[in-house]
Amino acid sequence: MKKVYLMIASMVLMFSIKSNAQIIKAEIRATGLTCSMCSNAINKQLKSMTEVVNVETDLNTNTFTVTLKEGNDLSPKVFKEKVEKAGFFIGSLVITAKPETLTKTSYILVNDKKAIHQVQFQVVDKGYVTEKEFKKLSKSYKNIDTYALNNEDDFHIKIIN
């Protein structure tokens, strides 16, 4: 009987963690922009997502701050696809999320920082940083077997806060 209660409690905990997993905000620095029309193309792509509450654009740094609805289950791949659909690339992607988000199997931590209430992390895979930065990071993370594989469903992240 105790095993049944323990199993039920484990399942409830597992599903409650999964439902709380979410990205709160994404800060995308895009590369290749030359004018405000370029910025507008990315802005339109990001705003087309139903999970998006707001997109703020800083034309000086080519940074797009995307605020998302609570309860979303997005991955960094969505942001990369939207920016590339607009014809540009991601130079940096920093995500603010609930710590439970990191329990997803697709996130591979490359440093050992911990967060309690919110976690801010940078995706350091190819396509989420500049080509020059990726080459530098490849040397730093050569001991992480999955980093060199470039699997698009795995996200190597570096905790910032």
CNS distance restraints for C-alpha pairs under 8 A (distance, minus, plus):
assign (resid   1 and name CA) (resid   5 and name CA) 6.56 0.50 0.50
assign (resid   2 and name CA) (resid   6 and name CA) 6.07 0.50 0.50
assign (resid   3 and name CA) (resid   7 and name CA) 6.01 0.50 0.50
assign (resid   4 and name CA) (resid   8 and name CA) 6.14 0.50 0.50
assign (resid   5 and name CA) (resid   9 and name CA) 6.01 0.50 0.50
assign (resid   6 and name CA) (resid  10 and name CA) 6.08 0.50 0.50
assign (resid   7 and name CA) (resid  11 and name CA) 6.22 0.50 0.50
assign (resid   8 and name CA) (resid  12 and name CA) 6.20 0.50 0.50
assign (resid   9 and name CA) (resid  13 and name CA) 6.15 0.50 0.50
assign (resid  10 and name CA) (resid  14 and name CA) 6.05 0.50 0.50
assign (resid  11 and name CA) (resid  15 and name CA) 6.16 0.50 0.50
assign (resid  12 and name CA) (resid  16 and name CA) 6.04 0.50 0.50
assign (resid  13 and name CA) (resid  17 and name CA) 6.12 0.50 0.50
assign (resid  14 and name CA) (resid  18 and name CA) 6.29 0.50 0.50
assign (resid  15 and name CA) (resid  19 and name CA) 6.14 0.50 0.50
assign (resid  16 and name CA) (resid  20 and name CA) 6.30 0.50 0.50
assign (resid  17 and name CA) (resid  21 and name CA) 6.31 0.50 0.50
assign (resid  17 and name CA) (resid 100 and name CA) 6.17 0.50 0.50
assign (resid  18 and name CA) (resid 100 and name CA) 7.38 0.50 0.50
assign (resid  18 and name CA) (resid 101 and name CA) 7.73 0.50 0.50
assign (resid  19 and name CA) (resid  71 and name CA) 6.94 0.50 0.50
assign (resid  20 and name CA) (resid  71 and name CA) 6.57 0.50 0.50
assign (resid  20 and name CA) (resid  98 and name CA) 7.51 0.50 0.50
assign (resid  20 and name CA) (resid 100 and name CA) 6.75 0.50 0.50
assign (resid  20 and name CA) (resid 101 and name CA) 7.58 0.50 0.50
assign (resid  21 and name CA) (resid  71 and name CA) 7.37 0.50 0.50
assign (resid  21 and name CA) (resid  72 and name CA) 7.84 0.50 0.50
assign (resid  21 and name CA) (resid  73 and name CA) 6.81 0.50 0.50
assign (resid  21 and name CA) (resid  97 and name CA) 7.84 0.50 0.50
assign (resid  21 and name CA) (resid  98 and name CA) 6.20 0.50 0.50
assign (resid  21 and name CA) (resid  99 and name CA) 7.55 0.50 0.50
assign (resid  21 and name CA) (resid 100 and name CA) 5.12 0.50 0.50
assign (resid  21 and name CA) (resid 101 and name CA) 4.20 0.50 0.50
assign (resid  21 and name CA) (resid 102 and name CA) 7.87 0.50 0.50
assign (resid  22 and name CA) (resid  70 and name CA) 7.24 0.50 0.50
assign (resid  22 and name CA) (resid  71 and name CA) 6.03 0.50 0.50
assign (resid  22 and name CA) (resid  72 and name CA) 5.48 0.50 0.50
assign (resid  22 and name CA) (resid  73 and name CA) 5.43 0.50 0.50
assign (resid  22 and name CA) (resid  74 and name CA) 6.98 0.50 0.50
assign (resid  22 and name CA) (resid  97 and name CA) 5.89 0.50 0.50
assign (resid  22 and name CA) (resid  98 and name CA) 6.00 0.50 0.50
assign (resid  22 and name CA) (resid 100 and name CA) 7.74 0.50 0.50
assign (resid  22 and name CA) (resid 101 and name CA) 5.58 0.50 0.50
assign (resid  23 and name CA) (resid  68 and name CA) 7.09 0.50 0.50
assign (resid  23 and name CA) (resid  72 and name CA) 6.89 0.50 0.50
assign (resid  23 and name CA) (resid  73 and name CA) 7.22 0.50 0.50
assign (resid  23 and name CA) (resid  74 and name CA) 6.73 0.50 0.50
assign (resid  23 and name CA) (resid  75 and name CA) 7.84 0.50 0.50
assign (resid  23 and name CA) (resid  95 and name CA) 6.88 0.50 0.50
assign (resid  23 and name CA) (resid  96 and name CA) 6.13 0.50 0.50
assign (resid  23 and name CA) (resid  97 and name CA) 4.29 0.50 0.50
assign (resid  23 and name CA) (resid  98 and name CA) 6.68 0.50 0.50
assign (resid  23 and name CA) (resid 101 and name CA) 7.24 0.50 0.50
assign (resid  24 and name CA) (resid  67 and name CA) 6.31 0.50 0.50
assign (resid  24 and name CA) (resid  68 and name CA) 5.51 0.50 0.50
assign (resid  24 and name CA) (resid  69 and name CA) 7.32 0.50 0.50
assign (resid  24 and name CA) (resid  70 and name CA) 7.04 0.50 0.50
assign (resid  24 and name CA) (resid  95 and name CA) 7.59 0.50 0.50
assign (resid  24 and name CA) (resid  96 and name CA) 5.52 0.50 0.50
assign (resid  24 and name CA) (resid  97 and name CA) 4.97 0.50 0.50
assign (resid  24 and name CA) (resid  98 and name CA) 7.24 0.50 0.50
assign (resid  25 and name CA) (resid  65 and name CA) 7.00 0.50 0.50
assign (resid  25 and name CA) (resid  66 and name CA) 5.53 0.50 0.50
assign (resid  25 and name CA) (resid  67 and name CA) 4.65 0.50 0.50
assign (resid  25 and name CA) (resid  68 and name CA) 5.91 0.50 0.50
assign (resid  25 and name CA) (resid  95 and name CA) 5.81 0.50 0.50
assign (resid  25 and name CA) (resid  96 and name CA) 5.05 0.50 0.50
assign (resid  25 and name CA) (resid  97 and name CA) 6.84 0.50 0.50
assign (resid  26 and name CA) (resid  64 and name CA) 7.93 0.50 0.50
assign (resid  26 and name CA) (resid  65 and name CA) 5.79 0.50 0.50
assign (resid  26 and name CA) (resid  66 and name CA) 5.09 0.50 0.50
assign (resid  26 and name CA) (resid  67 and name CA) 6.74 0.50 0.50
assign (resid  26 and name CA) (resid  93 and name CA) 6.87 0.50 0.50
assign (resid  26 and name CA) (resid  94 and name CA) 5.82 0.50 0.50
assign (resid  26 and name CA) (resid  95 and name CA) 4.47 0.50 0.50
assign (resid  26 and name CA) (resid  96 and name CA) 6.29 0.50 0.50
assign (resid  27 and name CA) (resid  63 and name CA) 6.63 0.50 0.50
assign (resid  27 and name CA) (resid  64 and name CA) 5.68 0.50 0.50
assign (resid  27 and name CA) (resid  65 and name CA) 4.48 0.50 0.50
assign (resid  27 and name CA) (resid  66 and name CA) 6.30 0.50 0.50
assign (resid  27 and name CA) (resid  92 and name CA) 7.88 0.50 0.50
assign (resid  27 and name CA) (resid  93 and name CA) 5.73 0.50 0.50
assign (resid  27 and name CA) (resid  94 and name CA) 5.08 0.50 0.50
assign (resid  27 and name CA) (resid  95 and name CA) 6.24 0.50 0.50
assign (resid  28 and name CA) (resid  63 and name CA) 5.42 0.50 0.50
assign (resid  28 and name CA) (resid  64 and name CA) 5.07 0.50 0.50
assign (resid  28 and name CA) (resid  65 and name CA) 6.38 0.50 0.50
assign (resid  28 and name CA) (resid  66 and name CA) 7.90 0.50 0.50
assign (resid  28 and name CA) (resid  90 and name CA) 6.66 0.50 0.50
assign (resid  28 and name CA) (resid  91 and name CA) 7.55 0.50 0.50
assign (resid  28 and name CA) (resid  92 and name CA) 5.84 0.50 0.50
assign (resid  28 and name CA) (resid  93 and name CA) 4.72 0.50 0.50
assign (resid  28 and name CA) (resid  94 and name CA) 6.61 0.50 0.50
assign (resid  29 and name CA) (resid  61 and name CA) 7.19 0.50 0.50
assign (resid  29 and name CA) (resid  62 and name CA) 5.57 0.50 0.50
assign (resid  29 and name CA) (resid  63 and name CA) 4.25 0.50 0.50
assign (resid  29 and name CA) (resid  64 and name CA) 6.37 0.50 0.50
assign (resid  29 and name CA) (resid  90 and name CA) 5.99 0.50 0.50
assign (resid  29 and name CA) (resid  91 and name CA) 5.36 0.50 0.50
assign (resid  29 and name CA) (resid  92 and name CA) 5.03 0.50 0.50
assign (resid  29 and name CA) (resid  93 and name CA) 6.49 0.50 0.50
assign (resid  30 and name CA) (resid  62 and name CA) 5.70 0.50 0.50
assign (resid  30 and name CA) (resid  63 and name CA) 6.36 0.50 0.50
assign (resid  30 and name CA) (resid  64 and name CA) 7.83 0.50 0.50
assign (resid  30 and name CA) (resid  83 and name CA) 7.60 0.50 0.50
assign (resid  30 and name CA) (resid  88 and name CA) 6.78 0.50 0.50
assign (resid  30 and name CA) (resid  89 and name CA) 5.62 0.50 0.50
assign (resid  30 and name CA) (resid  90 and name CA) 4.55 0.50 0.50
assign (resid  30 and name CA) (resid  91 and name CA) 5.24 0.50 0.50
assign (resid  30 and name CA) (resid  92 and name CA) 7.07 0.50 0.50
assign (resid  31 and name CA) (resid  62 and name CA) 7.39 0.50 0.50
assign (resid  31 and name CA) (resid  88 and name CA) 6.27 0.50 0.50
assign (resid  31 and name CA) (resid  89 and name CA) 5.33 0.50 0.50
assign (resid  31 and name CA) (resid  90 and name CA) 5.95 0.50 0.50
assign (resid  31 and name CA) (resid  91 and name CA) 5.56 0.50 0.50
assign (resid  32 and name CA) (resid  88 and name CA) 5.90 0.50 0.50
assign (resid  32 and name CA) (resid  89 and name CA) 6.89 0.50 0.50
assign (resid  33 and name CA) (resid  38 and name CA) 5.51 0.50 0.50
assign (resid  33 and name CA) (resid  39 and name CA) 6.70 0.50 0.50
assign (resid  33 and name CA) (resid  62 and name CA) 7.28 0.50 0.50
assign (resid  33 and name CA) (resid  88 and name CA) 7.21 0.50 0.50
assign (resid  34 and name CA) (resid  38 and name CA) 6.51 0.50 0.50
assign (resid  35 and name CA) (resid  39 and name CA) 6.77 0.50 0.50
assign (resid  36 and name CA) (resid  40 and name CA) 6.08 0.50 0.50
assign (resid  36 and name CA) (resid  59 and name CA) 7.40 0.50 0.50
assign (resid  37 and name CA) (resid  41 and name CA) 6.31 0.50 0.50
assign (resid  38 and name CA) (resid  42 and name CA) 6.75 0.50 0.50
assign (resid  39 and name CA) (resid  43 and name CA) 6.12 0.50 0.50
assign (resid  39 and name CA) (resid  57 and name CA) 7.83 0.50 0.50
assign (resid  39 and name CA) (resid  59 and name CA) 7.42 0.50 0.50
assign (resid  39 and name CA) (resid  62 and name CA) 7.42 0.50 0.50
assign (resid  40 and name CA) (resid  44 and name CA) 6.10 0.50 0.50
assign (resid  41 and name CA) (resid  45 and name CA) 6.41 0.50 0.50
assign (resid  41 and name CA) (resid  86 and name CA) 5.48 0.50 0.50
assign (resid  42 and name CA) (resid  46 and name CA) 6.21 0.50 0.50
assign (resid  42 and name CA) (resid  82 and name CA) 7.26 0.50 0.50
assign (resid  42 and name CA) (resid  83 and name CA) 5.69 0.50 0.50
assign (resid  42 and name CA) (resid  86 and name CA) 5.37 0.50 0.50
assign (resid  42 and name CA) (resid  88 and name CA) 7.91 0.50 0.50
assign (resid  43 and name CA) (resid  47 and name CA) 6.10 0.50 0.50
assign (resid  43 and name CA) (resid  55 and name CA) 6.95 0.50 0.50
assign (resid  43 and name CA) (resid  57 and name CA) 7.67 0.50 0.50
assign (resid  43 and name CA) (resid  64 and name CA) 7.65 0.50 0.50
assign (resid  44 and name CA) (resid  48 and name CA) 6.14 0.50 0.50
assign (resid  45 and name CA) (resid  49 and name CA) 7.35 0.50 0.50
assign (resid  45 and name CA) (resid  82 and name CA) 5.58 0.50 0.50
assign (resid  45 and name CA) (resid  83 and name CA) 7.06 0.50 0.50
assign (resid  45 and name CA) (resid  85 and name CA) 7.53 0.50 0.50
assign (resid  45 and name CA) (resid  86 and name CA) 6.60 0.50 0.50
assign (resid  46 and name CA) (resid  52 and name CA) 7.32 0.50 0.50
assign (resid  46 and name CA) (resid  55 and name CA) 7.32 0.50 0.50
assign (resid  46 and name CA) (resid  66 and name CA) 7.65 0.50 0.50
assign (resid  46 and name CA) (resid  79 and name CA) 7.48 0.50 0.50
assign (resid  46 and name CA) (resid  82 and name CA) 6.29 0.50 0.50
assign (resid  46 and name CA) (resid  83 and name CA) 7.65 0.50 0.50
assign (resid  47 and name CA) (resid  52 and name CA) 6.10 0.50 0.50
assign (resid  47 and name CA) (resid  54 and name CA) 7.31 0.50 0.50
assign (resid  47 and name CA) (resid  55 and name CA) 6.78 0.50 0.50
assign (resid  48 and name CA) (resid  52 and name CA) 7.76 0.50 0.50
assign (resid  51 and name CA) (resid  68 and name CA) 5.54 0.50 0.50
assign (resid  51 and name CA) (resid  69 and name CA) 5.26 0.50 0.50
assign (resid  51 and name CA) (resid  72 and name CA) 6.43 0.50 0.50
assign (resid  52 and name CA) (resid  66 and name CA) 6.81 0.50 0.50
assign (resid  52 and name CA) (resid  67 and name CA) 6.05 0.50 0.50
assign (resid  52 and name CA) (resid  68 and name CA) 4.51 0.50 0.50
assign (resid  52 and name CA) (resid  69 and name CA) 6.04 0.50 0.50
assign (resid  53 and name CA) (resid  66 and name CA) 7.59 0.50 0.50
assign (resid  53 and name CA) (resid  67 and name CA) 5.49 0.50 0.50
assign (resid  53 and name CA) (resid  68 and name CA) 5.15 0.50 0.50
assign (resid  53 and name CA) (resid  69 and name CA) 5.84 0.50 0.50
assign (resid  54 and name CA) (resid  66 and name CA) 5.88 0.50 0.50
assign (resid  54 and name CA) (resid  67 and name CA) 5.17 0.50 0.50
assign (resid  54 and name CA) (resid  68 and name CA) 7.10 0.50 0.50
assign (resid  55 and name CA) (resid  64 and name CA) 6.46 0.50 0.50
assign (resid  55 and name CA) (resid  65 and name CA) 5.58 0.50 0.50
assign (resid  55 and name CA) (resid  66 and name CA) 4.58 0.50 0.50
assign (resid  55 and name CA) (resid  67 and name CA) 6.38 0.50 0.50
assign (resid  56 and name CA) (resid  64 and name CA) 5.63 0.50 0.50
assign (resid  56 and name CA) (resid  65 and name CA) 5.07 0.50 0.50
assign (resid  56 and name CA) (resid  66 and name CA) 6.59 0.50 0.50
assign (resid  57 and name CA) (resid  62 and name CA) 7.16 0.50 0.50
assign (resid  57 and name CA) (resid  63 and name CA) 5.87 0.50 0.50
assign (resid  57 and name CA) (resid  64 and name CA) 4.63 0.50 0.50
assign (resid  57 and name CA) (resid  65 and name CA) 6.46 0.50 0.50
assign (resid  58 and name CA) (resid  62 and name CA) 5.63 0.50 0.50
assign (resid  58 and name CA) (resid  63 and name CA) 5.19 0.50 0.50
assign (resid  58 and name CA) (resid  64 and name CA) 6.46 0.50 0.50
assign (resid  59 and name CA) (resid  63 and name CA) 6.88 0.50 0.50
assign (resid  68 and name CA) (resid  72 and name CA) 7.42 0.50 0.50
assign (resid  74 and name CA) (resid  78 and name CA) 6.86 0.50 0.50
assign (resid  75 and name CA) (resid  79 and name CA) 7.79 0.50 0.50
assign (resid  76 and name CA) (resid  80 and name CA) 6.65 0.50 0.50
assign (resid  76 and name CA) (resid 123 and name CA) 7.68 0.50 0.50
assign (resid  76 and name CA) (resid 155 and name CA) 7.64 0.50 0.50
assign (resid  77 and name CA) (resid  81 and name CA) 6.17 0.50 0.50
assign (resid  77 and name CA) (resid 152 and name CA) 7.61 0.50 0.50
assign (resid  77 and name CA) (resid 153 and name CA) 7.73 0.50 0.50
assign (resid  78 and name CA) (resid  82 and name CA) 6.24 0.50 0.50
assign (resid  79 and name CA) (resid  83 and name CA) 6.22 0.50 0.50
assign (resid  80 and name CA) (resid  84 and name CA) 6.08 0.50 0.50
assign (resid  80 and name CA) (resid  89 and name CA) 7.39 0.50 0.50
assign (resid  80 and name CA) (resid  90 and name CA) 6.59 0.50 0.50
assign (resid  80 and name CA) (resid 127 and name CA) 7.34 0.50 0.50
assign (resid  80 and name CA) (resid 128 and name CA) 7.11 0.50 0.50
assign (resid  81 and name CA) (resid  85 and name CA) 5.94 0.50 0.50
assign (resid  82 and name CA) (resid  86 and name CA) 6.43 0.50 0.50
assign (resid  83 and name CA) (resid  87 and name CA) 6.68 0.50 0.50
assign (resid  83 and name CA) (resid  88 and name CA) 5.63 0.50 0.50
assign (resid  83 and name CA) (resid  89 and name CA) 6.06 0.50 0.50
assign (resid  83 and name CA) (resid  90 and name CA) 6.92 0.50 0.50
assign (resid  84 and name CA) (resid  88 and name CA) 4.92 0.50 0.50
assign (resid  84 and name CA) (resid  89 and name CA) 5.59 0.50 0.50
assign (resid  84 and name CA) (resid  90 and name CA) 7.94 0.50 0.50
assign (resid  89 and name CA) (resid 127 and name CA) 7.09 0.50 0.50
assign (resid  89 and name CA) (resid 128 and name CA) 7.95 0.50 0.50
assign (resid  90 and name CA) (resid 127 and name CA) 6.27 0.50 0.50
assign (resid  90 and name CA) (resid 128 and name CA) 5.23 0.50 0.50
assign (resid  90 and name CA) (resid 129 and name CA) 6.15 0.50 0.50
assign (resid  90 and name CA) (resid 130 and name CA) 7.12 0.50 0.50
assign (resid  91 and name CA) (resid 127 and name CA) 7.66 0.50 0.50
assign (resid  91 and name CA) (resid 128 and name CA) 6.02 0.50 0.50
assign (resid  91 and name CA) (resid 129 and name CA) 4.44 0.50 0.50
assign (resid  91 and name CA) (resid 130 and name CA) 4.68 0.50 0.50
assign (resid  92 and name CA) (resid 122 and name CA) 7.45 0.50 0.50
assign (resid  92 and name CA) (resid 123 and name CA) 7.63 0.50 0.50
assign (resid  92 and name CA) (resid 128 and name CA) 5.59 0.50 0.50
assign (resid  92 and name CA) (resid 129 and name CA) 4.78 0.50 0.50
assign (resid  92 and name CA) (resid 130 and name CA) 7.14 0.50 0.50
assign (resid  93 and name CA) (resid 122 and name CA) 5.69 0.50 0.50
assign (resid  93 and name CA) (resid 123 and name CA) 5.85 0.50 0.50
assign (resid  93 and name CA) (resid 128 and name CA) 5.92 0.50 0.50
assign (resid  93 and name CA) (resid 129 and name CA) 7.20 0.50 0.50
assign (resid  94 and name CA) (resid 120 and name CA) 6.84 0.50 0.50
assign (resid  94 and name CA) (resid 121 and name CA) 5.54 0.50 0.50
assign (resid  94 and name CA) (resid 122 and name CA) 4.28 0.50 0.50
assign (resid  94 and name CA) (resid 123 and name CA) 6.55 0.50 0.50
assign (resid  95 and name CA) (resid 120 and name CA) 5.49 0.50 0.50
assign (resid  95 and name CA) (resid 121 and name CA) 5.32 0.50 0.50
assign (resid  95 and name CA) (resid 122 and name CA) 6.16 0.50 0.50
assign (resid  95 and name CA) (resid 123 and name CA) 7.79 0.50 0.50
assign (resid  96 and name CA) (resid 118 and name CA) 6.72 0.50 0.50
assign (resid  96 and name CA) (resid 119 and name CA) 5.63 0.50 0.50
assign (resid  96 and name CA) (resid 120 and name CA) 4.25 0.50 0.50
assign (resid  96 and name CA) (resid 121 and name CA) 6.50 0.50 0.50
assign (resid  97 and name CA) (resid 101 and name CA) 6.50 0.50 0.50
assign (resid  97 and name CA) (resid 118 and name CA) 5.67 0.50 0.50
assign (resid  97 and name CA) (resid 119 and name CA) 5.33 0.50 0.50
assign (resid  97 and name CA) (resid 120 and name CA) 6.32 0.50 0.50
assign (resid  98 and name CA) (resid 102 and name CA) 7.92 0.50 0.50
assign (resid  98 and name CA) (resid 117 and name CA) 6.60 0.50 0.50
assign (resid  98 and name CA) (resid 118 and name CA) 4.82 0.50 0.50
assign (resid  98 and name CA) (resid 119 and name CA) 5.95 0.50 0.50
assign (resid  99 and name CA) (resid 103 and name CA) 7.73 0.50 0.50
assign (resid  99 and name CA) (resid 115 and name CA) 6.56 0.50 0.50
assign (resid  99 and name CA) (resid 116 and name CA) 6.61 0.50 0.50
assign (resid  99 and name CA) (resid 117 and name CA) 6.68 0.50 0.50
assign (resid  99 and name CA) (resid 118 and name CA) 5.76 0.50 0.50
assign (resid  99 and name CA) (resid 119 and name CA) 5.52 0.50 0.50
assign (resid 100 and name CA) (resid 104 and name CA) 7.84 0.50 0.50
assign (resid 102 and name CA) (resid 107 and name CA) 5.97 0.50 0.50
assign (resid 103 and name CA) (resid 107 and name CA) 7.39 0.50 0.50
assign (resid 105 and name CA) (resid 154 and name CA) 7.94 0.50 0.50
assign (resid 106 and name CA) (resid 153 and name CA) 6.20 0.50 0.50
assign (resid 106 and name CA) (resid 154 and name CA) 4.50 0.50 0.50
assign (resid 106 and name CA) (resid 155 and name CA) 5.77 0.50 0.50
assign (resid 107 and name CA) (resid 154 and name CA) 6.00 0.50 0.50
assign (resid 107 and name CA) (resid 155 and name CA) 4.82 0.50 0.50
assign (resid 107 and name CA) (resid 156 and name CA) 5.89 0.50 0.50
assign (resid 107 and name CA) (resid 157 and name CA) 6.66 0.50 0.50
assign (resid 108 and name CA) (resid 154 and name CA) 7.03 0.50 0.50
assign (resid 108 and name CA) (resid 155 and name CA) 5.99 0.50 0.50
assign (resid 108 and name CA) (resid 156 and name CA) 4.67 0.50 0.50
assign (resid 108 and name CA) (resid 157 and name CA) 6.06 0.50 0.50
assign (resid 109 and name CA) (resid 156 and name CA) 5.92 0.50 0.50
assign (resid 109 and name CA) (resid 157 and name CA) 5.15 0.50 0.50
assign (resid 109 and name CA) (resid 158 and name CA) 6.16 0.50 0.50
assign (resid 109 and name CA) (resid 159 and name CA) 7.58 0.50 0.50
assign (resid 110 and name CA) (resid 141 and name CA) 7.54 0.50 0.50
assign (resid 110 and name CA) (resid 144 and name CA) 7.83 0.50 0.50
assign (resid 110 and name CA) (resid 156 and name CA) 6.43 0.50 0.50
assign (resid 110 and name CA) (resid 157 and name CA) 5.95 0.50 0.50
assign (resid 110 and name CA) (resid 158 and name CA) 5.56 0.50 0.50
assign (resid 111 and name CA) (resid 157 and name CA) 7.91 0.50 0.50
assign (resid 111 and name CA) (resid 158 and name CA) 5.71 0.50 0.50
assign (resid 111 and name CA) (resid 159 and name CA) 6.64 0.50 0.50
assign (resid 112 and name CA) (resid 159 and name CA) 7.59 0.50 0.50
assign (resid 113 and name CA) (resid 159 and name CA) 5.89 0.50 0.50
assign (resid 113 and name CA) (resid 160 and name CA) 7.74 0.50 0.50
assign (resid 113 and name CA) (resid 161 and name CA) 7.50 0.50 0.50
assign (resid 114 and name CA) (resid 119 and name CA) 7.99 0.50 0.50
assign (resid 114 and name CA) (resid 159 and name CA) 7.55 0.50 0.50
assign (resid 114 and name CA) (resid 161 and name CA) 7.92 0.50 0.50
assign (resid 115 and name CA) (resid 119 and name CA) 5.32 0.50 0.50
assign (resid 115 and name CA) (resid 161 and name CA) 6.95 0.50 0.50
assign (resid 119 and name CA) (resid 159 and name CA) 7.12 0.50 0.50
assign (resid 119 and name CA) (resid 160 and name CA) 7.73 0.50 0.50
assign (resid 119 and name CA) (resid 161 and name CA) 6.50 0.50 0.50
assign (resid 120 and name CA) (resid 159 and name CA) 5.99 0.50 0.50
assign (resid 120 and name CA) (resid 160 and name CA) 5.47 0.50 0.50
assign (resid 120 and name CA) (resid 161 and name CA) 5.71 0.50 0.50
assign (resid 121 and name CA) (resid 157 and name CA) 6.08 0.50 0.50
assign (resid 121 and name CA) (resid 158 and name CA) 5.32 0.50 0.50
assign (resid 121 and name CA) (resid 159 and name CA) 4.24 0.50 0.50
assign (resid 121 and name CA) (resid 160 and name CA) 5.10 0.50 0.50
assign (resid 121 and name CA) (resid 161 and name CA) 7.43 0.50 0.50
assign (resid 122 and name CA) (resid 157 and name CA) 5.44 0.50 0.50
assign (resid 122 and name CA) (resid 158 and name CA) 5.22 0.50 0.50
assign (resid 122 and name CA) (resid 159 and name CA) 6.53 0.50 0.50
assign (resid 122 and name CA) (resid 160 and name CA) 6.94 0.50 0.50
assign (resid 123 and name CA) (resid 128 and name CA) 6.12 0.50 0.50
assign (resid 123 and name CA) (resid 129 and name CA) 7.67 0.50 0.50
assign (resid 123 and name CA) (resid 155 and name CA) 6.39 0.50 0.50
assign (resid 123 and name CA) (resid 156 and name CA) 5.80 0.50 0.50
assign (resid 123 and name CA) (resid 157 and name CA) 4.52 0.50 0.50
assign (resid 123 and name CA) (resid 158 and name CA) 6.56 0.50 0.50
assign (resid 124 and name CA) (resid 128 and name CA) 6.02 0.50 0.50
assign (resid 124 and name CA) (resid 129 and name CA) 6.05 0.50 0.50
assign (resid 124 and name CA) (resid 134 and name CA) 7.30 0.50 0.50
assign (resid 124 and name CA) (resid 137 and name CA) 7.61 0.50 0.50
assign (resid 124 and name CA) (resid 155 and name CA) 7.63 0.50 0.50
assign (resid 124 and name CA) (resid 156 and name CA) 5.71 0.50 0.50
assign (resid 124 and name CA) (resid 157 and name CA) 5.72 0.50 0.50
assign (resid 124 and name CA) (resid 158 and name CA) 6.95 0.50 0.50
assign (resid 125 and name CA) (resid 129 and name CA) 6.66 0.50 0.50
assign (resid 125 and name CA) (resid 134 and name CA) 7.01 0.50 0.50
assign (resid 125 and name CA) (resid 147 and name CA) 7.37 0.50 0.50
assign (resid 125 and name CA) (resid 150 and name CA) 7.26 0.50 0.50
assign (resid 125 and name CA) (resid 155 and name CA) 6.58 0.50 0.50
assign (resid 125 and name CA) (resid 156 and name CA) 5.91 0.50 0.50
assign (resid 125 and name CA) (resid 157 and name CA) 7.88 0.50 0.50
assign (resid 126 and name CA) (resid 130 and name CA) 7.66 0.50 0.50
assign (resid 126 and name CA) (resid 131 and name CA) 7.20 0.50 0.50
assign (resid 126 and name CA) (resid 134 and name CA) 5.93 0.50 0.50
assign (resid 126 and name CA) (resid 150 and name CA) 7.05 0.50 0.50
assign (resid 127 and name CA) (resid 131 and name CA) 7.70 0.50 0.50
assign (resid 129 and name CA) (resid 133 and name CA) 6.09 0.50 0.50
assign (resid 129 and name CA) (resid 134 and name CA) 6.12 0.50 0.50
assign (resid 130 and name CA) (resid 134 and name CA) 6.14 0.50 0.50
assign (resid 131 and name CA) (resid 135 and name CA) 6.35 0.50 0.50
assign (resid 132 and name CA) (resid 136 and name CA) 6.53 0.50 0.50
assign (resid 133 and name CA) (resid 137 and name CA) 6.08 0.50 0.50
assign (resid 134 and name CA) (resid 138 and name CA) 5.94 0.50 0.50
assign (resid 135 and name CA) (resid 139 and name CA) 6.79 0.50 0.50
assign (resid 136 and name CA) (resid 140 and name CA) 6.72 0.50 0.50
assign (resid 137 and name CA) (resid 141 and name CA) 6.01 0.50 0.50
assign (resid 138 and name CA) (resid 142 and name CA) 5.73 0.50 0.50
assign (resid 138 and name CA) (resid 147 and name CA) 7.47 0.50 0.50
assign (resid 138 and name CA) (resid 148 and name CA) 7.15 0.50 0.50
assign (resid 141 and name CA) (resid 147 and name CA) 6.81 0.50 0.50
assign (resid 142 and name CA) (resid 147 and name CA) 7.30 0.50 0.50
assign (resid 142 and name CA) (resid 148 and name CA) 7.21 0.50 0.50
assign (resid 144 and name CA) (resid 148 and name CA) 7.65 0.50 0.50
assign (resid 145 and name CA) (resid 149 and name CA) 7.29 0.50 0.50
assign (resid 146 and name CA) (resid 150 and name CA) 7.26 0.50 0.50
assign (resid 146 and name CA) (resid 151 and name CA) 7.69 0.50 0.50
assign (resid 147 and name CA) (resid 156 and name CA) 6.97 0.50 0.50
assign (resid 150 and name CA) (resid 154 and name CA) 7.83 0.50 0.50
